[in-house]
């Protein structure tokens, strides 16, 4: 049970921190702002091509900077909620983790996917956190089977 909870808490901490940092950037660009200030200025002047696929897309034209911040907030909230749901199930009745057939494989798959994304696209801190969470969920699955 402790390993499962540890994996859940890792996701909650990382996701919550990510979302808060991105929200902070809406007021004072710090964490997710490009090092080169001209890149942020270009992001503020530009929008994205995908919106052109939809009727009346010109009515709403979010900048790439706002899209970037929104993505990072939602990404962090998603990771936090994943961890929270795992923690709530485990805290309510840990036997449910075993009774819900997909629960253990799903937690391993989600955390391993985040780990792979971290290695391929991000940097070592999220890779360590998600790799650790994957290890925790895997150990919990092995010990409870």
Residue pairs with C-beta under 8 A, 6 or more apart in sequence:
1 90
1 94
1 140
1 144
2 140
3 136
3 137
3 139
3 140
3 143
4 86
4 90
4 94
4 97
4 107
4 136
4 137
4 140
4 144
5 87
5 90
5 91
6 133
6 136
7 83
7 86
7 107
7 111
7 132
7 133
7 134
7 135
7 136
7 137
7 140
8 83
8 84
8 86
8 87
8 90
9 83
9 87
10 83
10 129
10 130
10 132
10 133
10 136
11 79
11 80
11 82
11 83
11 86
11 111
11 130
11 133
12 79
12 80
12 83
12 84
12 87
13 83
13 129
14 79
14 83
14 126
14 129
14 130
15 75
15 76
15 77
15 78
15 79
15 80
15 81
15 82
15 83
16 76
16 80
17 76
18 72
18 75
18 76
18 79
18 80
19 72
19 73
19 75
19 76
19 77
19 80
20 76
21 30
21 31
21 32
21 72
21 76
22 31
22 32
22 69
22 72
22 73
22 75
22 76
23 73
24 30
24 31
25 31
25 32
25 33
25 69
25 72
26 69
29 40
32 68
32 69
32 72
33 40
34 40
34 43
40 65
42 64
43 63
43 64
43 65
43 68
44 63
44 64
44 65
45 63
46 63
46 64
47 61
47 62
47 63
47 64
48 62
48 64
48 67
51 57
51 60
51 61
51 62
62 70
79 114
82 110
86 107
89 96
89 97
89 100
89 103
90 96
90 97
96 103
97 103
97 104
97 140
97 144
98 104
98 144
98 145
104 137
104 140
104 141
104 144
104 145
105 141
107 137
107 141
108 134
108 137
108 138
108 141
111 130
111 133
111 134
111 137
112 130
112 134
114 126
114 130
114 133
115 127
115 130
115 131
115 133
115 134
117 130
118 124
118 126
118 127
118 129
118 130
118 131
119 127
